[in-house]
Amino acid sequence: MSLVIQLENVSKSYRLGTIGGGTLRADFARWVAKLQGKTDPNLQIGQEHHARLMGQEFWALQDVNFEVKEGEILGIIGRNGAGKSTLLKILSRVTAPTKGEVRVKGRIASLLEVGTGFHPELTGRENIFLNGAILGMSKSEIRKKFDEIVAFSGVEEFIDTPVKRYSSGMFVRLAFAVAAHLEPEILIVDEVLAVGDAEFQKKCLGKMKDVATEGRTILFVSHNIEAIRRLCTRGIWLQGGTVHMDEDIGLVSEAYSNSMADQAPTVLRNRTLGLTLFDIRLCNRDGQPCSVFCPGDDLMIEISYDAETPISLPFFAIVVQSLKGSCFAANMLLDGHQPEVLQGKGRIGCLFRSLPLMPQNYRVQLAVRAKNGQDLIIDYQDVAFFAVSANLSDYGYQGKFMSLASEATAVVVPYEWHLPDGGIKPVALNRTTATFSNFIF
């Protein structure tokens, strides 16, 4: 297979600075605080460190080197600020590298953020033809794909409506449909897919698999490690603007998950709505912060919030995942127990009783959706990590191959074998072990 992407010593720098506060009052308050040697009053929680860096040069990427072959499906992972989006913008020619050389062979279709490449005043129909023209396609080629694009996006009823009136979910559905169906040689997809609902995300992943089987190249960025594992064959882990690891996706995702145990982000924001989530903690049954649990222990997840403007009927979702995928979740979309409104400062918590988990490492993901149940206020992100520690014999296991337990499914429930000789062999947690005395089946 021929190379379609080559990066040699690619670096990108930005000059940190300030922008206007939006009002004369805010700018005046900033000026007075600076004269008094105080922190900028316009800063949000956690931004004090960035204020000290104003005027300095910031390197978003440093000496990045890798190659991508034709037909390869590459997953790119890393924490917020690792340089993922900057890398994709360079590959999409949205911005140029400060240093280094980038070689790309073939047409690129990029889905980097909601609205990229779409003109808000044009209708959905007009934007389809505009994007096709940008990719170098003729009108006849676009017409052949038009009905398929519209059907996939599910916005038939609004195809002749200016896209500025679309919801974020409608916007991204049409944008992805255009990017995937206009037959680019290289498809670049950022975390923007998370704006869509779960059914559409599933369609997108299926479509990307189809695109890959046709021999086209895909670069996929996501915080959903399980989606990365299912779709991609190779992974690149970016850390601090550099390539920390470039290996098989299974090795990269496992190493990344293990390394994140003590590095979960403490602050999540939606700046548009003025919502900040912070001080996200895992606690045991006694309310004490904890990162190592026993099977059968209670797990409390506590979240502090600061809502500058009222947010009515938000849907919180918390997912506990192992390296192999989701184990269990609490989702207000399903149980209907969302708060009436988030306003000002407060706390919200979720208690999982009697953890039914194997001794492995786990991560907690958090998301918040708007009251329509589709638009994401806070995208799914890893917010905490914990481990379950126990002896396998305490689960009732006594086989010869217990070393395979690390590869076993994470969730464990009691069961029993009914053997041909009429014998019944139950397998359940050893209740005589004091450590697990509160385990309830």
C-alpha positions in Angstrom: 0.0 0.0 0.0 1.2 3.5 -0.9 1.7 6.3 1.6 -1.0 9.0 1.6 0.1 11.0 4.6 3.7 11.9 5.7 4.6 14.2 8.6 8.2 15.1 9.2 9.2 17.1 12.3 5.9 19.0 12.3 5.5 21.7 15.0 2.9 24.4 15.6 3.2 27.4 17.9 0.8 30.0 19.1 1.3 33.3 20.9 -0.8 33.4 24.1 -2.6 36.6 24.7 -5.8 38.2 25.8 -9.1 39.1 24.0 -11.7 41.6 24.9 -14.1 40.8 27.7 -17.1 41.5 25.4 -18.1 44.6 27.3 -16.5 47.9 28.4 -17.3 47.0 32.0 -15.4 43.6 31.7 -12.4 45.2 30.1 -12.3 48.0 32.7 -12.5 45.4 35.5 -9.6 43.5 34.0 -7.5 46.7 33.7 -8.2 47.7 37.4 -7.3 44.2 38.6 -4.0 44.3 36.6 -3.1 47.7 38.2 -3.8 46.2 41.7 -1.8 43.0 41.0 -4.9 40.8 41.2 -6.2 38.0 39.1 -8.3 38.8 36.1 -12.0 38.8 37.4 -13.2 37.6 34.0 -11.3 34.3 34.3 -13.3 31.1 34.8 -12.5 28.4 37.3 -9.1 26.9 36.6 -7.8 29.6 34.2 -5.5 31.3 36.6 -2.5 29.3 35.4 -3.2 30.4 31.8 -3.3 34.0 32.8 0.3 33.8 34.0 1.4 32.6 30.5 0.0 35.6 28.6 2.4 36.8 25.9 4.4 33.6 25.9 4.9 31.2 23.0 2.9 28.0 23.3 3.8 24.9 21.2 0.7 22.9 20.5 2.7 20.3 18.5 6.4 19.5 18.6 8.4 17.4 16.2 5.5 15.1 15.2 6.6 12.3 12.8 4.4 9.5 11.4 3.1 8.0 8.1 -0.3 6.7 7.1 -0.8 4.2 4.4 -3.7 4.0 1.9 -6.7 2.2 3.4 -5.5 2.5 7.0 -7.8 3.4 9.9 -5.9 5.5 12.4 -7.2 6.4 15.8 -5.7 9.4 17.5 -6.2 9.7 21.3 -5.0 12.0 24.1 -6.2 14.3 26.7 -7.7 17.7 26.0 -4.9 20.0 24.9 -2.7 17.2 23.7 -2.6 18.7 20.2 -5.2 16.4 18.4 -7.3 19.1 16.9 -4.3 21.2 15.9 -2.9 18.1 14.1 -6.1 17.5 12.2 -6.4 21.2 11.2 -2.9 21.0 9.8 -3.7 17.9 7.8 -6.9 19.5 6.6 -5.0 22.6 5.5 -7.0 24.8 7.9 -3.8 26.1 9.3 -0.1 25.6 8.4 2.7 24.2 10.6 5.2 26.5 12.1 8.0 24.1 11.3 8.2 20.8 9.4 6.7 19.3 6.3 3.4 17.7 5.6 2.7 15.6 2.5 -0.8 14.5 1.6 -1.8 12.5 -1.4 -5.5 12.6 -2.4 -8.7 14.6 -1.6 -9.5 15.2 2.0 -12.9 15.5 3.6 -12.8 16.9 7.1 -15.4 17.0 9.9 -13.6 19.0 12.6 -16.3 20.9 14.3 -19.9 21.8 13.9 -20.2 24.3 11.0 -16.8 23.7 9.4 -17.1 24.1 5.6 -20.8 25.1 5.7 -22.1 28.6 4.9 -24.9 29.4 7.4 -27.0 31.4 4.9 -27.1 28.6 2.3 -29.6 25.8 2.4 -28.6 22.2 3.1 -29.0 21.5 -0.6 -26.7 24.4 -1.6 -24.1 23.4 1.0 -24.0 19.8 -0.4 -23.1 21.2 -3.8 -20.7 23.7 -2.3 -18.7 21.1 -0.4 -18.7 18.8 -3.4 -17.2 21.6 -5.5 -14.6 22.3 -2.9 -13.6 18.6 -3.1 -13.2 19.0 -6.9 -16.3 17.0 -7.9 -18.6 17.9 -10.9 -22.3 18.7 -10.5 -23.2 15.4 -12.1 -21.1 13.5 -9.6 -22.7 15.3 -6.7 -26.2 14.7 -8.1 -25.6 11.0 -8.2 -24.8 11.0 -4.5 -27.4 13.7 -3.5 -30.3 11.4 -2.6 -28.0 9.0 -0.7 -26.6 11.9 1.3 -30.0 13.3 2.2 -31.4 9.9 3.2 -28.4 9.2 5.4 -28.6 12.6 7.2 -32.3 12.3 7.9 -32.9 16.0 7.2 -35.0 15.6 4.1 -37.8 17.8 5.4 -35.3 20.7 6.0 -33.0 20.3 3.0 -34.1 23.6 1.5 -33.8 25.5 4.8 -30.8 27.7 5.6 -28.5 25.6 7.8 -28.2 28.5 10.3 -31.6 27.3 11.5 -30.5 23.7 12.0 -29.9 22.3 15.5 -26.4 21.2 16.2 -27.5 17.6 15.8 -29.0 18.2 12.4 -25.9 20.2 11.4 -23.5 17.4 12.2 -25.7 14.7 10.6 -25.7 16.5 7.3 -22.0 17.5 7.6 -21.0 13.8 8.1 -23.2 12.6 5.4 -21.6 15.0 2.9 -18.0 14.2 4.1 -18.5 10.4 3.9 -20.5 10.1 0.7 -18.6 12.5 -1.6 -15.8 9.9 -2.0 -12.7 11.6 -0.6 -9.5 9.5 -0.5 -8.9 10.6 3.1 -11.7 11.1 5.7 -10.8 13.0 8.9 -13.3 12.9 11.7 -12.9 14.8 15.0 -14.9 14.3 18.2 -17.8 16.3 16.6 -19.7 13.0 16.0 -20.6 13.0 19.7 -23.0 15.9 19.0 -25.4 13.4 17.3 -27.6 11.0 19.1 -26.6 7.4 19.9 -28.4 5.9 16.9 -26.7 8.3 14.5 -23.3 7.7 16.0 -23.8 4.0 15.3 -24.6 4.8 11.7 -21.5 6.9 11.4 -19.2 4.2 12.7 -20.8 1.7 10.3 -20.4 4.1 7.4 -16.7 4.7 8.3 -16.2 0.9 8.3 -17.7 0.8 4.8 -15.5 3.6 3.7 -12.4 1.8 5.0 -13.3 -1.4 3.1 -13.3 0.6 -0.1 -9.6 1.3 0.4 -9.9 4.9 1.6 -8.0 6.2 4.6 -9.6 7.4 7.9 -8.2 9.4 10.7 -10.5 9.3 13.7 -10.2 11.3 17.0 -12.5 10.5 19.9 -12.6 10.4 23.7 -14.6 7.2 23.3 -11.9 4.6 23.6 -14.2 1.7 22.9 -15.3 3.3 19.6 -11.6 3.8 18.7 -10.9 0.1 19.5 -13.8 -1.2 17.4 -13.1 0.9 14.3 -9.3 1.4 14.2 -6.4 -0.9 13.6 -3.6 1.4 14.6 -3.4 4.2 17.3 -1.4 7.3 18.0 -1.3 8.6 21.5 -0.5 12.4 21.6 0.8 13.8 24.9 1.9 17.4 25.3 2.0 17.9 21.6 4.3 15.0 20.8 3.7 11.4 19.7 4.0 9.4 22.9 3.0 6.0 21.3 2.3 4.7 17.8 1.4 1.0 17.9 -1.5 -1.4 17.4 -4.7 0.2 18.7 -5.1 -2.5 21.4 -1.7 -1.7 22.9 -2.2 2.0 22.6 -5.7 2.1 24.1 -4.7 -0.1 27.0 -1.5 1.9 27.8 -3.5 5.2 27.6 -6.2 4.0 29.9 -3.8 2.7 32.5 -1.8 6.0 32.4 -4.9 8.1 33.0 -5.6 6.7 36.4 -4.3 9.8 38.2 -4.8 12.3 35.5 -8.6 12.7 35.0 -9.6 16.3 34.1 -11.2 18.1 37.1 -13.0 20.8 35.1 -15.4 20.4 32.2 -17.1 23.4 30.6 -19.7 24.6 28.2 -18.8 28.2 27.7 -21.8 29.0 25.6 -24.2 28.1 28.3 -21.9 29.1 31.2 -21.9 25.6 32.8 -18.8 24.4 34.7 -18.4 20.9 36.3 -15.6 20.5 38.7 -14.4 18.7 41.8 -15.5 15.3 40.5 -14.8 12.7 43.1 -15.1 9.0 43.7 -16.1 8.1 47.3 -16.6 4.9 49.3 -19.6 4.0 51.5 -18.2 6.3 54.2 -18.0 9.3 51.9 -14.2 9.2 51.8 -12.4 9.8 48.5 -11.3 6.5 47.2 -9.6 5.0 44.1 -9.3 1.3 45.0 -12.5 -0.6 45.7 -13.4 -4.2 46.6 -16.2 -6.0 44.7 -19.4 -5.4 46.6 -18.3 -1.9 47.8 -20.5 1.1 47.1 -19.3 3.7 44.7 -20.4 7.3 45.0 -19.6 9.7 42.2 -19.9 13.4 43.3 -19.9 16.3 40.9 -19.9 20.0 41.7 -21.4 22.4 39.2 -21.6 26.2 38.6 -24.4 27.3 36.2 -24.1 31.0 35.4 -27.5 30.9 33.6 -30.4 28.5 34.3 -30.3 25.2 32.5 -33.7 23.5 32.6 -34.1 19.7 32.7 -30.5 18.6 31.8 -29.9 14.9 31.4 -26.8 13.5 33.2 -25.2 10.3 32.1 -22.5 8.4 33.9 -20.8 5.3 32.4 -18.4 2.9 34.1 -16.1 1.3 31.5 -13.4 -1.3 31.5 -10.8 -1.7 28.7 -13.3 -3.8 26.8 -16.2 -1.3 26.9 -19.1 -0.3 29.0 -19.9 -2.2 32.1 -23.0 -0.3 33.4 -24.4 3.2 33.5 -26.8 5.6 35.1 -28.6 7.6 32.5 -31.3 10.2 33.1 -32.5 9.8 29.5 -33.7 6.3 30.6 -34.8 6.8 34.2 -36.2 10.3 33.8 -34.9 11.6 37.1 -33.2 14.8 35.8 -33.2 18.0 38.0 -35.7 20.7 37.2 -33.0 23.3 36.7 -29.3 23.8 37.3 -28.7 27.3 38.5 -25.8 28.8 40.6 -23.5 26.4 42.5 -24.4 23.0 43.7 -23.6 19.3 43.7 -25.1 16.2 42.1 -24.2 12.6 42.9 -24.8 9.1 41.8 -24.5 6.0 44.0 -23.8 2.6 42.6 -24.4 -0.1 45.2 -22.4 -3.3 45.5 -20.0 -3.1 42.6 -20.2 -6.4 40.6 -16.8 -6.1 39.1 -13.7 -8.2 38.5 -10.3 -7.0 39.7 -9.4 -4.7 36.8 -8.9 -1.0 36.1 -11.9 1.1 35.3 -12.8 4.6 34.1 -15.8 6.8 34.6 -17.2 8.9 31.8 -19.6 11.8 32.2 -21.9 13.6 29.8 -24.8 16.1 30.0 -27.4 16.5 27.4 -29.9 19.3 26.8 -33.6 18.8 27.6 -34.3 17.7 24.0 -32.3 14.6 24.8 -30.0 14.9 21.8 -27.8 18.0 21.9 -24.8 17.5 24.2 -24.0 20.3 26.7 -21.0 18.4 28.0 -19.5 15.8 25.7 -18.6 12.3 27.0 -15.2 12.5 28.7 -13.2 10.5 31.2 -13.6 12.2 34.6 -12.2 9.6 37.0 -10.4 6.3 37.3 -10.5 3.5 39.8 -9.4 -0.1 40.4 -11.1 -3.1 41.9 -8.8 -5.3 44.0 -9.6 -8.8 45.1 -8.4 -12.5 45.1 -10.0 -14.5 42.3 -10.7 -17.3 44.8 -13.1 -15.0 46.6 -15.3 -15.1 43.5 -15.6 -18.8 43.8 -13.1 -19.4 41.0 -10.8 -22.4 41.3 -10.0 -23.4 37.7 -6.6 -24.1 36.3 -6.6 -21.0 34.0 -7.5 -18.2 36.4 -4.6 -16.2 34.8 -7.1 -15.5 32.0 -9.3 -13.4 34.3 -7.6 -10.1 33.1 -9.1 -10.9 29.7 -12.5 -11.9 31.0 -15.6 -9.7 30.9 -15.5 -7.2 33.7 -19.0 -7.6 35.2 -19.5 -10.7 37.3 -22.8 -12.1 38.5 -23.5 -15.3 40.3 -24.3 -18.4 38.2 -24.4 -22.2 38.4 -23.6 -25.1 36.1 -26.1 -27.9 35.7 -23.9 -30.9 34.8 -24.8 -34.1 32.9 -24.5 -36.2 36.1 -27.2 -34.1 37.7 -24.8 -32.1 39.8 -25.3 -28.3 40.3 -22.1 -26.2 40.7 -22.8 -22.7 41.9 -20.2 -19.9 41.4 -20.6 -16.8 43.6 -18.6 -14.6 45.8 -17.3 -16.2 49.0 -19.4 -14.5 51.6 -17.2 -15.7 54.5 -14.5 -13.2 53.5 -15.0 -10.2 55.7 -13.8 -7.7 53.1 -16.8 -8.6 50.9 -19.4 -9.0 53.6 -21.7 -6.3 52.0 -21.7 -7.9 48.6 -25.4 -8.4 47.6 -26.6 -10.5 44.7 
